[in-house]
Amino acid sequence: MSNSLGNSYRVQIFGQSHSPQIGCVIEGVPAGIVPDMESIRSFMARRAPGGALSTARREADEPRIVAGLNDRGETCGAPLTALIENADPRSRDYDRLRDIPRPGHADYTARVKFGGHNDIRGGGQFSGRLTAPLCFAGALAMQLLRDSGVRIRARVLRVAGIEDDAVDFLRPPMDGLCDGPLPCVNADAAARMAGAIEAARASGDSVGGVVECFATGLPAGLGDPMFDGVENRLARALFGIPAVRGVEFGAGFAAADMTGSAHNDALRAAADGVAFESNRHGGALGGITSGAPIVVRVAFKPTPSIARPQRSVSLSRGEDAELVIEGRHDPCVVPRAVPAVEAAAACALLDMMLDAGLSFPT
């Protein structure tokens, strides 16, 4: 079930980029919850297409709950199903891609996997469009987590090699991120990132970047060693976001170049037990939450659909071919990926808390 995520909070996503509708089915939502639709819509609007730095495709991304609520608008214990209309597809832009696959995209591998029956329009089920229902499921999860004191917030850390200022992992910026399409700590860095994205668009190219996500308020003791650690479960959810090429926690790959004395986080006695003086472990040790903030970074590749001519192959003729891609594409997926990262993290963390038997207020 590659389109499903979770055990106790189980999310199944369905649809394709140009199908009439996309959506999700969520099992395990506690009964008696009234979905905060205003908050959900606001969250999904951060991911929706449109705006200076994204595709020209226009989608309202208005979620419609069609099952799982009683007549008082409360969750009733049945699977919760939400639909989102695809109102502005333009499928003719993808006709040529049936024969000439895009470099860097799943066109070729999907053709091999599904015998040529894959939906090529807009990337089909491999499209970032499918992060819309993920954001719905994540926004609902964040409502439950918020009521239990858990907060999740992400920011753009890097775009095209331009990096935001470092933050203290023990005191991440849960508030005060600069406004606009690039939520960063440093507004000057955000402006330079936006300039790099516009320059890539103007030259027919694209750029990638890194999103950094923080989760605070989690109790110590969640997770398991080996294959069900908090890092494992978060990574599985985050790699479900299209264009993700890497995930790291805490100091991440930089830890490989550090000494143990530099990397280890000192412990000290605190009123509520134990506290850490730093957080290079990123909130997890041995796959188990430590009580310090979870810190995870997600690397996104440049958008593969670019306007420049690229070398590919005509599958029908069995010969080399040049491809010039038409259509509407993001010059950088990173700005719209920020809420998708938060949503994936929220689904995974809520699932772990429900697995642990923790209850949520209704």
ZAMARMAR-146498 format. One record per residue (C-alpha): y negated, z, x negated. Coordinates in steps of 0.02 Angstrom, whole numbers, plus 50000, padded with zeros to 5 digits. Layout:
% ZAMARMAR-146498
YZX ...
//
This chain:
% ZAMARMAR-146498
500005000050000 498704994049876 497314994950005 497645013450040 496985028649950 497385047149966 498675059050037 497845071450156 496255061050177 497055043950181 495915028750185 496555011250219 495294997050199 495534980150283 494684963350296 493974950050181 492224945150128 492084931450261 493274937750395 492434941650562 492514960250525 492964972450390 493344990850411 494395005950374 495665017550454 495545035750400 496965047950430 496815066650403 495025069350461 494955087450526 494795088250715 493155094050790 492005085150667 490495075850737 490135061550616 488315062050560 487975043650597 486155044450540 486705050950370 488125038250361 486955023650401 485705029650272 487065030750141 487765013550181 486025005850175 485975009749989 487464998149963 486984984550088 486524967250022 484724961550012 483284967249905 482464961349746 483954964149631 485414958549739 486174943849832 485174935049968 486594937750092 485984948050239 487134960650322 486604975150432 488174985050386 488114994450550 489765004050566 490555005250738 491865018750768 493155011550888 494505025050881 494735042950830 493375051450934 493505060651099 492275058651242 491115071551160 490985061551000 492085073450901 493555068650791 495115071650892 496515071250763 496935052850789 496605040550648 494755036450638 494415017750639 492735009750596 492254991450604 490834982350514 490324964750562 490194950650435 488664942250510 488014931250369 489444922650276 489204905150204 490954899050171 490524881150121 489904887549953 491714891349905 492564874849948 492644868849767 493404885249709 495024881249800 495404869349655 494344875949511 494454894849487 492974904949427 493094911949250 493104930949255 493584931549440 495234934349532 495284916449600 496694911049484 497744926949486 497604928149676 498184910149693 499704913849585 500074930249674 499944923449851 500534905549824 498844897649859 498664906150029 497334918349969 495654918250058 494464910649931 492904912750039 491734925249960 493154931549851 494194936750002 494934954149985 494374954949803 492534954849851 491304969049828 491004966850013 492494978350040 491504992849968 490564993650134 492025002050227 492355012350071 490575018750085 490865023250267 492415033350221 491485041050074 489965045650177 491065054750303 491965063550160 490295068650085 489785076350252 491315087650246 491085091550061 489235095350084 489635108050219 490765116750092 489465117049954 490095101949856 488805088849808 489075071749731 487695061249654 487705045949542 486395036649443 486245020749340 486525025949160 486465008949074 486104990749114 486144976648987 486134989148845 484604998348912 485065016748931 484285030849030 483915047648951 485375059548926 485565074249044 486315091449027 488085090349098 487985108449154 486385104849252 486545086949313 485115079049411 485735081649589 483925079749646 482435070849574 483225053949533 481855040849536 481715030649696 482085012249712 483595001049686 483975008749515 484175027649537 483905034249361 483145049949286 481875040249184 480785028649288 480255018749133 482075015049092 482365009649272 480914997349260 481604989849099 483334988349177 482594979249327 481714967349208 483354963549119 484204959849286 482794948149339 482864939249171 484734936549191 484484929549365 483104917849305 484234911049168 485724908649285 486684922849204 487194940649246 487294957749164 488384973249179 488104991749156 488695009549180 488555021649327 488655040349292 489255051849431 489165070749448 490065082449568 489525100649580 490165115449681 492015111949657 493105127249636 494135129449478 495985126049495 496045109349587 497225096249519 498855095949424 499465091749249 500175074949197 500015061549332 499085070449472 497615077249374 495855076549441 495455062949314 496975052749367 496535053349551 494695049749525 495095035249408 496265027449536 494915028049669 493555021649553 494585007149486 494745001249666 492904996049659 492814977649610 492114974049435 492554991149362 493204989249184 493205007049119 493135025449170 492795040349057 492535059049084 491385071148995 491095065648816 492325051648849 492705039548708 491385047948601 492585062648586 493675051948473 492325052748339 491985071448354 492765086548271 493605099848374 492225112248335 490925099848397 491875094648553 492545111448615 491515119948750 491275138448712 491715150748851 490825166948893 491035180849018 490035178949178 489775188949337 491015178049431 492295176749290 492075163449154 490665151449115 490525136948993 489075135148872 489235116148873 490225103148970 490915090048853 492575091748947 491715084749102 492345098049222 494215095549198 495465102749073 497305098549083 496975088549241 496295104149328 494495107549379 493635120849273 492215124949393 490955115649284 490205099649357 491335084449357 490525071049248 491245053449256 490555036749196 491085019949267 490825003649171 490504987549270 490704970149200 489384956649225 489544947449390 490744932849356 489884921049481 488444914049379 487394898349397 487714891849221 489044878349194 490704885949142 492344879049075 493814880249193 495314870049253 495634858449400 497274865449467 497654849749570 497384837749425 498044849149288 496564845649173 495024854249105 493504854349219 491724860549220 491214872449358 489474875349426 489504889249555 488444888549711 488114902449833 487274919449839 487804932149709 487144948149631 486474945649454 487074963449424 488234973749534 487714990449458 486264995149575 487324992949732 488835000849647 488015018049638 488445023149818 490165015149801 490515026549652 489925041649750 491015036349898 492595033749795 492335050549709 492035059249877 493635052149953 494675057449803 493935074949789 494045078549976 495845072749972 496215085049831 495385099349922 496365095850082 497965094349980 497585111749912 497495118550089 495625121850089 494845121850262 493195114250315 491955120450446 491915111150612 
//
